[in-house]
Amino acid sequence: MTIGLLFAALFVHRQRTIESPMIPPSLFRGRGFAPAVSLNLLSSFGMMGSALFTTQYLQSVLGKSSMEAALWGLLPTVLVGVAAPVAAQLVQRGVNRAYVVSGGFVLAACGYGMLTAAGTDSLWLVLAGAGVIAAGIVTVMSQMMDLALGTVPVEKAGTASSVLETGAEFGGALGMALLGSIGTAVYRHDIPDAAPAAAHETLGAALAVAQQLPGRAGEALVTAAREAFTSGMQAAAVAGALLLLGAAVLAAVTLRRVRVRETDPAEPEKVCV
């Protein structure tokens, strides 16, 4: 980690001193660009952090095949198709973008809240929670792209878009790492001490071990492992909900006075909130 921070510091120094930087520091001097990158990163954190658990839940806890899990996973996308157009309409009708984005984060946090109530047989609750998370996150992401590109010079739009996408990728990886670590820690804490050592690693390993155990011993391990995983998912969902609620407050504070260029070519000088 120390080496990574050192290289990051060297990269920032290099970008601030060379004549033609890959990422111009001037991008972050604009009032809306840095918040857009940060909030987009947090939204990607929330999206990928939940996906890590819901996909495993469908296959390893509910016992769905890969194809069945994929088909069930299509249901939450129904809300996604509605969220972005609704968010755009709200902004076009004069609702402050800060409140739309903040509302998206709150909606996603509610989805995480639904996951905290999931048991080992909660297919519809988990799918509904995933759908609400996705709808909230898409509401945020749809506005962040518009905001980031609307607050930087036109000639730097390509660079701005790349920085936004890089931040999103980093946020997704961070979400899987941090929320996954929380879930794994709770799983290992809750799995019975008497279970084979391999079963303490992951739910998948526990299910593989259970297949080699006779009769009720295998069934007991499967039940215990699935309950431990679900407890881990609940704990990670609490952390995800708290983070997204914090992001909602951050959005309301940092975006409230941000103004972006109007996209209507007929009125190039007009700006909107």
Helices and strands as residue ranges (DSSP letters): H 2-17, G 25-29, H 33-56, I 57-61, H 66-72, H 77-92, H 97-115, H 123-150, G 154-156, H 157-190, G 197-200, H 203-210, H 215-254, E 260-261, E 271-272
